[in-house]
Amino acid sequence: RPYPQIGVVQIHFVTAPNLRVWPVMGAHEFLVVLVPGGEYSRSAIIAAGAAVQHVVLSATREGISSCIIGPGADQRSVREAIQVREEEQHVVCVCAVGYASRYIPSFIR
């Protein structure tokens, strides 16, 4: 939704098994949160955080798991996946989404 002082926060759904994120996980579907390019603005980051929070809470209500990956995503691979240039939009965060795994690592059992 447009904010007069920051423009539009965009959230893209990406199916990209080659997206490089840390920590390494088996996710193949991601939400990429973008704000307009140019200078970083505190209000843009806050608006992006509020937007992704609403999406994550709605997904959780529907039984979809998520993991917000802040600066742990490789910016180059994210930009390649969504085909956007750095000067056009900033990648604020990446959020892995999917259904929870039934696998329980042996060190937790």
C-alpha positions as CSV (number, residue, x, y, z in Angstrom):
1,R,0.0,0.0,0.0
2,P,1.4,3.4,-0.8
3,Y,2.8,5.6,2.0
4,P,3.2,9.2,1.0
5,Q,6.7,9.6,2.4
6,I,8.2,6.3,1.3
7,G,6.3,5.0,-1.7
8,V,5.1,1.4,-2.0
9,V,6.3,-1.7,0.0
10,Q,6.3,-4.7,-2.3
11,I,6.3,-8.4,-1.4
12,H,7.2,-10.9,-4.1
13,F,6.6,-14.6,-3.9
14,V,9.6,-16.5,-5.4
15,T,10.0,-20.2,-6.0
16,A,13.8,-20.4,-6.2
17,P,15.6,-23.4,-4.9
18,N,18.9,-21.7,-5.8
19,L,18.4,-18.7,-3.6
20,R,21.3,-18.5,-1.2
21,V,20.3,-17.9,2.4
22,W,21.9,-18.3,5.8
23,P,21.2,-20.3,7.8
24,V,21.0,-23.1,5.2
25,M,17.5,-24.6,5.1
26,G,15.6,-26.8,2.7
27,A,13.1,-24.1,1.7
28,H,12.3,-23.5,-1.9
29,E,9.6,-20.8,-1.6
30,F,10.4,-17.3,-0.3
31,L,8.7,-13.9,0.2
32,V,11.0,-11.0,-0.8
33,V,10.2,-7.7,0.8
34,L,11.2,-4.6,-1.3
35,V,11.2,-0.8,-0.7
36,P,11.8,1.9,-3.3
37,G,15.5,2.4,-4.2
38,G,17.6,5.4,-3.4
39,E,18.5,6.3,0.1
40,Y,17.4,4.0,2.9
41,S,14.7,5.5,5.0
42,R,13.8,4.5,8.5
43,S,10.1,4.8,7.8
44,A,10.4,2.5,4.8
45,I,12.1,-0.2,6.9
46,I,9.4,0.1,9.6
47,A,6.6,-0.1,7.0
48,A,8.3,-3.1,5.4
49,G,8.5,-4.8,8.8
50,A,4.9,-4.2,9.5
51,A,3.9,-5.5,6.1
52,V,5.8,-8.8,6.5
53,Q,4.5,-9.2,10.0
54,H,1.0,-9.1,8.8
55,V,1.7,-11.6,6.0
56,V,3.5,-14.0,8.4
57,L,0.7,-13.8,11.0
58,S,-1.9,-14.5,8.3
59,A,0.1,-17.4,6.9
60,T,0.5,-18.9,10.4
61,R,-3.3,-18.8,10.8
62,E,-3.6,-20.8,7.6
63,G,-1.1,-23.4,8.8
64,I,1.9,-22.2,6.8
65,S,5.2,-22.0,8.5
66,S,7.7,-19.1,8.0
67,C,11.1,-18.0,8.9
68,I,12.1,-14.3,8.4
69,I,15.7,-14.1,7.1
70,G,16.9,-10.6,7.6
71,P,20.4,-9.9,6.4
72,G,21.1,-13.6,5.9
73,A,20.1,-13.6,2.3
74,D,22.6,-13.3,-0.6
75,Q,21.5,-10.0,-2.2
76,R,22.8,-10.9,-5.6
77,S,20.9,-14.2,-5.8
78,V,17.7,-12.5,-4.5
79,R,18.0,-9.8,-7.2
80,E,18.6,-12.3,-9.9
81,A,15.5,-14.3,-8.7
82,I,13.2,-11.3,-8.9
83,Q,15.0,-9.5,-11.7
84,V,15.4,-6.1,-10.1
85,R,18.3,-3.7,-10.1
86,E,19.8,-2.4,-6.9
87,E,19.1,1.3,-7.8
88,E,15.4,0.6,-8.4
89,Q,14.5,-1.2,-5.1
90,H,16.2,-2.3,-1.9
91,V,15.7,-5.9,-0.6
92,V,14.8,-5.4,3.0
93,C,14.4,-9.1,4.0
94,V,13.5,-12.5,2.8
95,C,11.0,-14.8,4.4
96,A,11.1,-18.6,3.8
97,V,7.5,-20.0,3.7
98,G,6.2,-23.6,3.5
99,Y,4.7,-26.3,5.5
100,A,6.5,-27.5,8.6
101,S,8.7,-30.5,8.3
102,R,8.0,-33.6,10.3
103,Y,11.7,-34.4,10.4
104,I,13.2,-34.0,13.9
105,P,17.0,-33.9,14.0
106,S,18.6,-36.7,16.2
107,F,20.3,-34.2,18.5
108,I,16.8,-32.9,19.6
109,R,15.1,-36.3,20.0
